Amino acid sequence: MNAKKPKFAIPSEGCSNNLTAGKKYEISNFTPDARFGGFFNIIDNDGSNLICALKKCAHLNGKNWILRNK
């Protein structure tokens, strides 16, 4: 996987109610960051635009996102 341009983010169990654990969410505007691994936008199940941190994301109750290119 090219960590600089991932295509999908997958949340783990225990994520916010507006996300589905294991579902692929299309990433836009990925920006690498040394402290949090990067920031990106996704559209949640309710159609809202979320800004997410790759590591310790508040939308995942402090857990990390899984990134995929496929």
N, C-alpha and C positions, 0 to 999 in steps of 0.2 A: 504494500500500500504506500502511496505517496502521501506522507503525513502533511505536506504543505498544501495539498489540494484534495482532501477527502470529499467524497460525494454524499455519504450517508452517515447519520449518527443513530445509534441504537441505545435506548435507555435500559437500565437494569431494574430488577424488582425493587419496589419501594419508591418508585418515582411519583411525581405529582399526579393528581387525578386526571389532568388534561393530557396526559401522555400514556402510551401503552407499552409496557415492558416487552422488549424483544422486537418491536416494530421499527422499521427503517424510516427515518425522517430525512428528507432531502436537505442538504446543507447549502447555505448561501453565505457569502461574505466571510469566509474563514480567514482569520488573522492570527498568526502564530504569536505566542506570548510565553516568555521564559518561566514565569511563576505559575500560571494556570494551564500551560500547554497550548492554549489558543482560545479564541472566542469565535462564535459563529451564530448564525440565525437559522431557525427552523420554524415551520408552521405547525402548531400543535393540533390536537383533535378537534378543538373548538374553532379553528381558523385564525387563532391569534399568532402574531409574530413574537417568538421568544428569542432573547439574546442569551446564549448559553456559554458557560466555561467548560472546557474539556475536562479539567480536573476539579474535583470538589464543587460540583455544580449545585446551586440551590434548588434547581428544578428536580434534581435527583436526590435531594436530602443529603447532600455532601458527598455523593458517590461520583465516580467517573463515567463518562460516556465511552462507548465502544465505537470506533470509526471504521468504516468500510468504503471501498471503492466500487463494489458490486452489490 
